Amino acid sequence: MALMTSKALKQVCREHNLYQTPYLNDKIYLHYKGWASIEPCIGEYSGLKAVWLEGNGLLAIENLEALTELRCLFIQNNCIEFVSGLDSNVSLDTVNLSNNQIRTLQGLDKLPSLKTLTLANNR
């Protein structure tokens, strides 16, 4: 499995013609990279409104606290077993968690803007 690092995130930004200054980006495409975890370096991208993390090997939702402007999280097709760690992402209105291994949902009641939650094909 690959490790999510600041260098790797900047490379993704180069590949997608995004800003090299992390906090200026409002979206980032981190899908199908083979990452097992969301590392703290993602916090440098504090201006993100949409994150694509589908198709990795993610086991948990973590280290998204600094992304307070996050509105859309696409984290389907991973290995996530429980949902937590989204308490500080109060602007989230769309979350796709389909095709994971989810058994438990926690903290979604703290997301007042949540309009679309996709949970198809979980346990």
Backbone torsions as a table, in degrees:
resi	resn	phi	psi	omega
1	MET	NA	141.7	178.4
2	ALA	-79.8	155.6	179.6
3	LEU	-104.3	129.7	176.5
4	MET	-74.8	115.8	179.7
5	THR	-127.4	166.1	176.2
6	SER	-58.1	-40.9	179.3
7	LYS	-62.7	-43.8	179.9
8	ALA	-64.4	-40.3	179.1
9	LEU	-65.4	-39.9	177.4
10	LYS	-65.5	-35.5	176.9
11	GLN	-63.8	-42.0	176.7
12	VAL	-60.2	-42.2	178.5
13	CYS	-62.1	-41.3	176.8
14	ARG	-61.6	-45.5	-178.0
15	GLU	-61.6	-30.7	-176.8
16	HIS	-106.3	15.3	179.1
17	ASN	53.9	42.9	176.0
18	LEU	-98.1	174.7	-178.2
19	TYR	-68.4	144.0	176.2
20	GLN	-83.8	-15.2	173.0
21	THR	-88.0	109.5	-169.0
22	PRO	-50.6	-49.0	-172.6
23	TYR	-69.8	-9.6	178.6
24	LEU	-81.1	-17.1	-178.5
25	ASN	-77.0	138.2	175.7
26	ASP	-108.5	-3.7	175.4
27	LYS	-148.8	154.9	175.8
28	ILE	-152.2	139.2	-176.2
29	TYR	-105.1	99.0	-176.2
30	LEU	-114.2	26.3	-176.8
31	HIS	-84.5	149.2	175.6
32	TYR	56.0	46.7	177.9
33	LYS	-108.4	-7.9	179.0
34	GLY	80.1	20.6	-179.7
35	TRP	-79.6	137.9	177.8
36	ALA	-93.2	-16.8	-178.8
37	SER	-149.6	156.8	174.7
38	ILE	-93.6	112.2	-174.4
39	GLU	-85.7	158.3	-178.6
40	PRO	-57.2	-22.9	-179.1
41	CYS	-60.2	-19.6	178.2
42	ILE	-65.3	-22.1	178.3
43	GLY	-62.2	-20.9	176.4
44	GLU	-64.3	-20.0	-176.7
45	TYR	-97.7	54.2	-171.7
46	SER	-66.6	-15.3	179.4
47	GLY	-88.9	2.4	-176.3
48	LEU	-63.7	135.1	173.6
49	LYS	-110.5	-21.9	179.6
50	ALA	-142.0	133.3	179.4
51	VAL	-131.5	129.2	175.6
52	TRP	-105.0	113.4	-179.8
53	LEU	-125.7	16.9	-175.7
54	GLU	-71.3	155.6	173.4
55	GLY	72.9	25.4	173.7
56	ASN	-103.2	-162.0	175.6
57	GLY	-114.0	34.4	-174.2
58	LEU	-62.6	134.1	179.7
59	LEU	-100.9	-20.5	-176.1
60	ALA	-151.7	158.8	171.5
61	ILE	-95.3	115.8	-174.9
62	GLU	-151.9	160.7	174.0
63	ASN	61.9	29.3	177.8
64	LEU	-102.6	5.9	-174.7
65	GLU	-57.1	-37.3	-176.9
66	ALA	-74.7	-11.5	-177.6
67	LEU	-90.2	63.4	-173.5
68	THR	-71.0	-16.1	178.1
69	GLU	-93.9	0.3	-175.4
70	LEU	-59.7	125.5	179.5
71	ARG	-111.4	-33.7	-176.2
72	CYS	-129.2	127.6	178.3
73	LEU	-127.6	114.7	-179.9
74	PHE	-107.9	99.5	-171.0
75	ILE	-129.8	30.2	179.6
76	GLN	-75.5	166.8	177.0
77	ASN	59.3	50.1	175.6
78	ASN	-128.1	-157.3	-178.1
79	CYS	-122.3	28.4	-175.6
80	ILE	-71.3	130.2	-178.7
81	GLU	-102.6	-26.2	177.3
82	PHE	-143.7	150.8	-178.3
83	VAL	-104.0	118.9	172.9
84	SER	-160.3	175.0	177.5
85	GLY	85.8	12.8	179.5
86	LEU	-108.1	6.8	-174.5
87	ASP	-54.3	-37.0	-176.9
88	SER	-86.4	-4.7	-179.4
89	ASN	-95.1	59.4	-172.1
90	VAL	-68.9	-12.2	178.2
91	SER	-88.3	-5.7	-179.4
92	LEU	-57.6	126.4	174.5
93	ASP	-118.7	-15.7	179.8
94	THR	-137.2	125.4	176.9
95	VAL	-135.8	124.7	176.2
96	ASN	-110.6	111.8	179.7
97	LEU	-118.4	21.5	-178.0
98	SER	-66.9	157.8	176.6
99	ASN	56.2	47.4	171.6
100	ASN	-119.0	-158.6	178.6
101	GLN	-119.4	33.0	-170.1
102	ILE	-66.8	130.8	176.0
103	ARG	-118.4	-27.5	-173.5
104	THR	-134.4	136.8	175.0
105	LEU	-115.1	129.0	176.7
106	GLN	-138.4	144.8	172.4
107	GLY	82.6	-1.7	-179.2
108	LEU	-68.7	-22.1	177.3
109	ASP	-69.0	-12.3	178.5
110	LYS	-92.7	9.8	-179.5
111	LEU	-111.8	83.7	-173.6
112	PRO	-65.7	-22.1	-177.4
113	SER	-92.9	-3.9	-175.5
114	LEU	-62.8	118.3	179.7
115	LYS	-112.9	-34.3	-176.9
116	THR	-127.0	118.5	176.1
117	LEU	-126.9	117.1	-179.3
118	THR	-107.6	119.8	-176.9
119	LEU	-126.0	18.0	-176.4
120	ALA	-58.8	147.0	174.4
121	ASN	58.8	51.7	171.4
122	ASN	-117.6	-178.3	-179.7
123	ARG	-77.4	NA	NA
